[in-house]
Amino acid sequence: MPPINRKSYSEDENQFLKNIGFKIQFFRKQRGLSQNELAEKADLSYTTISHIESTSVYGLSIVAVYRIAKALDVDPSQLLMFK
């Protein structure tokens, strides 16, 4: 899935996207999966997973969030909720 074509995000949007990446990485490691294994289970590329989990901002589609959540066996809302 290609990133959303947008040149810049607000600071809040940047942090939101980074937090999703941190959550994905947390659940992936908790389940003992490599980035490549998660990519295969979610039917996404390794590069996409790597970008999402990196500290750089990477826009992703809601479909990608859904696929990743299902591959991690979590509800998609768990990747989007922060306290």
C-alpha atoms as an extended CHARMM CRD file, in Angstrom:
* protein
*
        83  EXT
         1         1  MET       CA              0.0000000000        0.0000000000        0.0000000000  PROA      1               0.0000000000
         2         2  PRO       CA              1.5240000000        3.3270000000       -0.9800000000  PROA      2               0.0000000000
         3         3  PRO       CA              1.7210000000        6.1250000000        1.5620000000  PROA      3               0.0000000000
         4         4  ILE       CA             -0.8530000000        8.8740000000        1.3740000000  PROA      4               0.0000000000
         5         5  ASN       CA              0.3930000000       11.5850000000       -0.9720000000  PROA      5               0.0000000000
         6         6  ARG       CA              0.7320000000       14.5490000000        1.3210000000  PROA      6               0.0000000000
         7         7  LYS       CA              3.7940000000       16.7130000000        1.7530000000  PROA      7               0.0000000000
         8         8  SER       CA              3.3770000000       17.4750000000        5.4350000000  PROA      8               0.0000000000
         9         9  TYR       CA              1.3230000000       16.5660000000        8.4470000000  PROA      9               0.0000000000
        10        10  SER       CA              0.5460000000       18.6050000000       11.5330000000  PROA      10              0.0000000000
        11        11  GLU       CA              2.4820000000       17.7880000000       14.6860000000  PROA      11              0.0000000000
        12        12  ASP       CA             -0.5780000000       15.9870000000       16.0910000000  PROA      12              0.0000000000
        13        13  GLU       CA             -0.9370000000       13.9400000000       12.9040000000  PROA      13              0.0000000000
        14        14  ASN       CA              2.7770000000       13.0790000000       12.9920000000  PROA      14              0.0000000000
        15        15  GLN       CA              2.4850000000       11.8480000000       16.5680000000  PROA      15              0.0000000000
        16        16  PHE       CA             -0.6810000000        9.8810000000       15.7950000000  PROA      16              0.0000000000
        17        17  LEU       CA              1.0320000000        8.0340000000       12.9270000000  PROA      17              0.0000000000
        18        18  LYS       CA              4.1380000000        7.3550000000       15.0370000000  PROA      18              0.0000000000
        19        19  ASN       CA              1.9790000000        6.0100000000       17.8680000000  PROA      19              0.0000000000
        20        20  ILE       CA              0.2770000000        3.5780000000       15.5070000000  PROA      20              0.0000000000
        21        21  GLY       CA              3.7160000000        2.3760000000       14.4180000000  PROA      21              0.0000000000
        22        22  PHE       CA              4.8150000000        1.9300000000       18.0410000000  PROA      22              0.0000000000
        23        23  LYS       CA              1.6540000000       -0.0510000000       18.8270000000  PROA      23              0.0000000000
        24        24  ILE       CA              2.1310000000       -2.2950000000       15.8070000000  PROA      24              0.0000000000
        25        25  GLN       CA              5.7440000000       -2.9210000000       16.7840000000  PROA      25              0.0000000000
        26        26  PHE       CA              4.7130000000       -3.6860000000       20.3840000000  PROA      26              0.0000000000
        27        27  PHE       CA              2.0840000000       -6.2460000000       19.3790000000  PROA      27              0.0000000000
        28        28  ARG       CA              4.3640000000       -7.7560000000       16.7140000000  PROA      28              0.0000000000
        29        29  LYS       CA              7.2030000000       -8.2990000000       19.1930000000  PROA      29              0.0000000000
        30        30  GLN       CA              4.7840000000       -9.5660000000       21.8250000000  PROA      30              0.0000000000
        31        31  ARG       CA              3.7370000000      -12.2690000000       19.3590000000  PROA      31              0.0000000000
        32        32  GLY       CA              7.3150000000      -13.1200000000       18.3940000000  PROA      32              0.0000000000
        33        33  LEU       CA              6.9060000000      -12.1120000000       14.7520000000  PROA      33              0.0000000000
        34        34  SER       CA              9.5230000000      -10.5540000000       12.5240000000  PROA      34              0.0000000000
        35        35  GLN       CA              8.5910000000       -7.6210000000       10.3240000000  PROA      35              0.0000000000
        36        36  ASN       CA              8.7320000000       -9.9500000000        7.3430000000  PROA      36              0.0000000000
        37        37  GLU       CA              6.4090000000      -12.4880000000        8.9940000000  PROA      37              0.0000000000
        38        38  LEU       CA              3.9080000000       -9.7590000000        9.8560000000  PROA      38              0.0000000000
        39        39  ALA       CA              4.0970000000       -8.4190000000        6.3010000000  PROA      39              0.0000000000
        40        40  GLU       CA              3.3120000000      -11.8630000000        4.9110000000  PROA      40              0.0000000000
        41        41  LYS       CA              0.4140000000      -12.4450000000        7.3240000000  PROA      41              0.0000000000
        42        42  ALA       CA             -1.0340000000       -9.0000000000        6.5490000000  PROA      42              0.0000000000
        43        43  ASP       CA             -0.4750000000       -9.3030000000        2.7870000000  PROA      43              0.0000000000
        44        44  LEU       CA              1.6500000000       -6.1480000000        2.8050000000  PROA      44              0.0000000000
        45        45  SER       CA              5.2530000000       -5.5970000000        1.8150000000  PROA      45              0.0000000000
        46        46  TYR       CA              8.1280000000       -5.8270000000        4.2670000000  PROA      46              0.0000000000
        47        47  THR       CA              9.0110000000       -2.2470000000        3.3020000000  PROA      47              0.0000000000
        48        48  THR       CA              5.5510000000       -1.0360000000        4.3250000000  PROA      48              0.0000000000
        49        49  ILE       CA              5.8130000000       -2.6490000000        7.7630000000  PROA      49              0.0000000000
        50        50  SER       CA              9.3400000000       -1.3250000000        8.1820000000  PROA      50              0.0000000000
        51        51  HSD       CA              8.2560000000        2.2240000000        7.2930000000  PROA      51              0.0000000000
        52        52  ILE       CA              5.2090000000        2.1050000000        9.5710000000  PROA      52              0.0000000000
        53        53  GLU       CA              7.3250000000        0.9970000000       12.5360000000  PROA      53              0.0000000000
        54        54  SER       CA             10.1430000000        3.4630000000       11.8890000000  PROA      54              0.0000000000
        55        55  THR       CA             10.4490000000        6.7930000000       13.6670000000  PROA      55              0.0000000000
        56        56  SER       CA              9.7370000000        8.5930000000       10.3990000000  PROA      56              0.0000000000
        57        57  VAL       CA              6.1470000000        9.4790000000        9.6160000000  PROA      57              0.0000000000
        58        58  TYR       CA              4.4470000000        7.0990000000        7.1960000000  PROA      58              0.0000000000
        59        59  GLY       CA              0.8330000000        7.5830000000        6.1970000000  PROA      59              0.0000000000
        60        60  LEU       CA             -1.1390000000        4.3720000000        5.9300000000  PROA      60              0.0000000000
        61        61  SER       CA             -4.5920000000        3.3930000000        4.8060000000  PROA      61              0.0000000000
        62        62  ILE       CA             -7.3210000000        2.1480000000        7.0780000000  PROA      62              0.0000000000
        63        63  VAL       CA             -7.2490000000       -1.0960000000        5.0930000000  PROA      63              0.0000000000
        64        64  ALA       CA             -3.5780000000       -1.5450000000        6.0200000000  PROA      64              0.0000000000
        65        65  VAL       CA             -4.4660000000       -0.9500000000        9.6910000000  PROA      65              0.0000000000
        66        66  TYR       CA             -7.2180000000       -3.5630000000        9.4120000000  PROA      66              0.0000000000
        67        67  ARG       CA             -4.9330000000       -6.1490000000        7.7590000000  PROA      67              0.0000000000
        68        68  ILE       CA             -2.1980000000       -5.6070000000       10.3200000000  PROA      68              0.0000000000
        69        69  ALA       CA             -4.6460000000       -5.8540000000       13.2210000000  PROA      69              0.0000000000
        70        70  LYS       CA             -6.0690000000       -9.1130000000       11.8900000000  PROA      70              0.0000000000
        71        71  ALA       CA             -2.5590000000      -10.5040000000       11.3420000000  PROA      71              0.0000000000
        72        72  LEU       CA             -1.7210000000       -9.6030000000       14.9590000000  PROA      72              0.0000000000
        73        73  ASP       CA             -5.0530000000      -11.0170000000       16.1910000000  PROA      73              0.0000000000
        74        74  VAL       CA             -6.1180000000       -7.7330000000       17.7900000000  PROA      74              0.0000000000
        75        75  ASP       CA             -9.0970000000       -5.4920000000       17.2230000000  PROA      75              0.0000000000
        76        76  PRO       CA             -8.1690000000       -2.6200000000       14.8750000000  PROA      76              0.0000000000
        77        77  SER       CA             -9.2390000000       -0.1390000000       17.5520000000  PROA      77              0.0000000000
        78        78  GLN       CA             -6.3360000000       -1.3580000000       19.7020000000  PROA      78              0.0000000000
        79        79  LEU       CA             -3.9260000000        0.1020000000       17.1640000000  PROA      79              0.0000000000
        80        80  LEU       CA             -5.7340000000        3.4480000000       17.0910000000  PROA      80              0.0000000000
        81        81  MET       CA             -6.4930000000        4.0960000000       20.7790000000  PROA      81              0.0000000000
        82        82  PHE       CA             -3.9940000000        5.9380000000       22.9610000000  PROA      82              0.0000000000
        83        83  LYS       CA             -4.2040000000        7.0430000000       26.5760000000  PROA      83              0.0000000000
